[in-house]
Amino acid sequence: MTISRRTVAATLMLGLAARQARATSVTFPIPRLAIAGLTHGHAHWVFQAAKRGDTFEIVGIAEPDRKLARQYVTQYGLSMDLVHDDLATMLDKVKPMGVMGYGSVARHVDIVRTAAPRKIHVMVEKPLAVSLSDAREMAALAKRHNIHLLTNYETTWYPTVETTQGLLASGAIGPLRKTVFHAGHKGPKEIGVGPEFLNWLTDPAQNGGGAIIDFGCYGANLMTYLHQGKRPVSVTAVTRTFKPEVYPTVDDDATIIVDYGDAQAIIQASWNWPVSRKDMELYGATGQIIADDGIHMRLVTEAGVKPVTAPERRRPGNDPFAYFCAVIRGEITPQLFEPSALDNNLIVMEILDAALRSAKTGQMVRFT
């Protein structure tokens, strides 16, 4: 199959144009958002985004560790008056439009239990929940109380992700046969995450597992997006702990094989790699797409290798906080099986649950 330059260029703009078409030109007030927890290191991204002053206003922080909270508010020039020990008390006092979860994954269900009945929208850091049962409870609460429940992944905002989906949908590489995802780094301790983050990230009760959860969720999320919500036939996983002296209670390396019958995904997740990476390789019947990072990719067909620079995504499709605010204000509606969407992340939790069971038993787990 020969792909013309015109076809490639048109396809590259497909996802961007569709997303822009969903947005409106109406101007809304800056949303009032609250933060639930500060023990997740990615909480810094929230404060950095808020300092720009054009996306949202932080009106409350629920964090019982006053020392940790003081570190954040001092660093970002805020007041300790924002900080509350209890989430429910904080939500009732400041009445935000949305709340963002930046504590352990195990706390996600408590955030939704507290926020949903108050009609407050929620966005949590990946993955959606610490267990499949928690995820299903969260989804039921969101539906019952008519709130949005989003999950934020770094890769969601990569231009290469949207461009890859557009190329795949256009038939640029034919039917998808195999996808290989790599996500990992040297390990959370090795890269120097804070002690409050490391404490729960390496606790299976608070994180659900080690690398299999922390990085395995990326491939499950992206494959569900690329496959538009198709559920697997089976999942097989193998985990290892290469550094038991560092990670005695969780795995630090995992390989997950997700079989779809007509296609296969291999998810490689690790806290044991010498160099950080997040990339994916798609192999179709007539070509390949190799996304090396968030911007650079290659389209490989019989005609040769074509380097592709994915077009920059425009707001709100390039930023988790702008996207969350746009959803809250009704400017856009999450599309089925988009990476942030609840329906996608329920399938992610099914895959992770099956992967954990497979790694524990050494057996393939079949879906019903």
N, C-alpha and C positions, 0 to 999 in steps of 0.2 A: 504494500500500500504506500503510495507516494503522497506526502503531505506538502501542500503548497505553502509558501510564506503567507499568502493572504488568509488561508484557513487557520494557520497557527496564530496569526495576529488577531483574527476575529475571536478565536477561542479564548485567548488570553484575557480579552475584555469581557467575556461572557459573564463570569461570576460578579465582577465589579459592577457592570451595568445593571444586573439583576438586583444587587443589593442597593444601589443608588435609587433604583426605581421604587423600592419599598419605603424609602424615607420621604418625609414631607418637608416643606419649607416653613412650617409654622415655628415661631419662636416661643420657647417655654422658659419659665424661671429655672434657675440652677437648682437641681434637686438637693434635698437635705438627706444625707446618708449617715449611717452609724456603723461602727466597727465592733464586731463581737470577737474579742480575743486579740492578743498581740504576740503570742508565742510562735507564730509562723513567720519565718524570716521574710516572706514575700509581703508582709504588711508594710514594709518600707515603700513598696510600689504605690500603695494607696496614698501615703503622705506626700510622696513626690508628685503624684498626679494632682492632688488637692492644691499643692503650692502654685500650680499654674493658674488656678482660680477661675477657669473657664468651663469646668466640667461638673463639679459638685462641691458641696460644702460639708465638712465633717461636723456634725452637731452632737455626737456622743460617742464614747468609747466604753465598752464593758470589759474590764480587765482587773481581776482581784489582786494581781501582783503589782503593788503600787510602785515598787522600785523599777520594774520593767516599764510600766506606763510612764513614769517620770523621765526615763531615758528617751522615750519617743517624743513626748511633748517638748522636752528641752531641745532635742535635736532639731525639731521642726518649728520651734517658736510658737507653740500653742500653750493653752492654759490647762492646769490640772483640774479645773472646774468641769472640763469635758468628761473626766474619768469617773466611772461608777463601778462598784464592786459586782453588781448584779445586773444581768441582761434585762430581765423583765422590768425592773425599776427604771433603768435607763430608757427603755423603749416607751414606757408610759409617760416619762417626764419630757423627753425631747420630741417624741412622735415623728420619727423619720419616715421618709417614703420607702427607703430600702435599707437593708443591713447586709454587711459583708463579713463572712466568716474567716477569721485568721487565727484560729486556734488549732487544736488537734483534729484529725479527721473524725474521731469518735464524738467530738462535740457538735458535729454538723446536725445531727438529729435533734439535739436540744435547742439549737438555734431555730430550726423550723417549727418545733413544738411551741416555742415561745412567740415567734414572729407571725406565723401563719394566722392564728386566731385574731391577731390584731390587724390583719390585712396589710402586713408589711412584706414587701418583696425581698427575696433572698438571693445572694450569689455567694457560693463557697469556692474555695480553691480545690483543685482536683485532688483525689477523685470525689465523687458525689458523697460517698458514705464509707463507713468502716466495714459495713457488711451489707449483704443483699437484703436482709430483713429490715435494716434501718433505711435503706434506700426506698424500699416499697412503702414503708410508713411515711417517709418524707413526701413521696409522690402523692400518696393519698391525702395528706394534709394540704398540700399545695392545691390539689384539685378541689377539695372540699371548701377551702376558703378563697379560691379564685385568685391565687397569687402566682407570680412568676418565680421559678426556682431554677437558677442557672448554675453551671459549673465552669470555672475558668481554668483553661490550659494555656500555657505559653504558646504552644504551636497553633492554637486557634487563629491567632492574628498574623501568622506567617503568610506573606503573599504567595509563596510556593504551594501552600495547601489549597487555597482557592483556585489557583491556576491549574494545579494537578486535577482537581475535581472537574474543572471545565474541559480540559483536554480528554479526560477519561469519558465524560458524557458525550463528547463530540465524536467518539470512535477513533481518536488519533492513534491508539495502540491496539484497537480491537478489543474483544472481550477480555476482562481481567482474569489472569490465571494465578499469579502469585504476587504477594507484596511482602517485603521485608522491612521491618521498622527497627531502628537502633535508637535507644535513648539511655544515656548514662553518663557517669563521670567517675572520678577517683573514689568518691564516697563522701557522705555528708560531713563526717569528722575530718577527713582529709582536706576538704575544701574550706573548712573553717566556719561551719554554720554555728550560730549562737547556742549556748548551753540549754536555753529554754526550748529551742527548736529541736536540738539533738535528743533531748530527753524523751520527747514523745515520738519522734520520727523513728526511733529504734526500739519502740515498745509495741509489740504486736497487738496489745489490747487497745492502744490508742491510735495506731496507724493501720492495723490490719495485717501487716507483714512488713517486709523490708523492700528491697529493690523491685520485687514482683508487683507490689502495689504502687510504690512511689514512681516508678518509670514504666511498669507494664501497662498502666492505664492509658498512656499516650497512644500506643499502637492500637489498643482496643477502641479508643475514641475515634481515631482517624479512620480505621477500617470500617467502623459503623457508619461514619459520614460518607466515605467513598462508596460503600455498598448500599447507601440509602436505607439503613435500618434493617437489612437482612440479618436474621439470627443464624448463628453457626449450627452446624450439624454436631460438632464435637470439639472438645478442647483437651489438649494434652500439655502438661507442664513439667519441667524439671528445674529444681532450685538447688543452689549450692551456697555454702558459706566458706569462702576462701580465706576470710580473715576472722576467725572465731574469737580471737583476742580483742578485736575491735567491735564486732557485732555478734555477741554470744547468743542472742535470743531471736535473731531474724536472719533471713537470707541476705546475701549481698550480690547475688547474680541469679538471673532467671531466664529461661527460654520457654516461650509459650507458642504452641502450634494451634492455630484456630482454623478448623476445616469447615468449608461452606459447601462441600459437595462438588461444585464446579470451580472453586477457587480456594486458595490457601493463604493464610497470613502467618508469618513467623515474626514474633515479637521478641526482641532481644533487649533485656533490661539489666542494668548493672550499676553497682557501686564499686566496681573493681576494674575500671578501665583507665589507662594512663592519660587519655585525652578525652575531654567532654565531647559529646556528639548528640545531635537530634536530626536524623535524616531518614529518608524512606526511598525504597526502590520498588517500582511497579513494573511487572512483566505481563504484557498482554500477548494475544495471539499473533500480532503483527508488529509490535514495537515495545519499547521500554521508556519509562519516565524515571529519571534519577533526580531526586530533589536533595541537593547537598546540604542545604541549610534553609533559612527563611527567605532568601532572595534568589539564589543561584540554582539552576536546574538544567538538565539535558534531556532532549527528546531524541531517542535513538530508533531509527527505522532502517530498512534496507537502503534508503537513500543516503544514510550516513548519520553522523552525530551533529545535532544542532544545539549549540548552547542557547539557553533561554534565560533572560532576566525577567522574573515575574514583576508585573506592574505593581507599583505601590498601592496599597489599599487606602481608601479614603474613610474619614470618620463617618459613622462610628465603627466601621468595620475593621479598624486598625488598633483598637484600644479597648480593653475589657471594661473600663469604668465609663467611657463614653457610650459603649454598647449597652451596659446595664441601665444607664440613665435614659437612653433612647427607648429601651423596652418599657421602663417604668412610666415614661411620659406618653407612651402609646404611639411614638413616632414610627417604630418598627415592631414587627411581631416575629419572634424566632420561628424559623422555618423547620419543618419536620427533619429531624436527624442532623441538624446543624451541630457542630461540636459542642456548643454551649447548652443545647436544648436538653430538656429533661428526658424525652423519649430516647435520645441517643445514650444518655448516661445511665439509664436503667439497664440497657443492653450491656454497656461497659461493666456494670456491676455483676451481671449474670456471667460474663466472661471471666472476670476476676475471681468470682466465687468458685466457678468451675476449675480455674487454674490452681487455686489454693487446694481444692479437694484432690485434684489430680497429682499435684506435687506431694501431698501427704500420703496418698495411697499407692502411687506409682502406676495408676490406671487411667486410661482415657475416660473422660466424662462426656457422655452423650446428652444432647439436648432433646427435650420432648416437644 
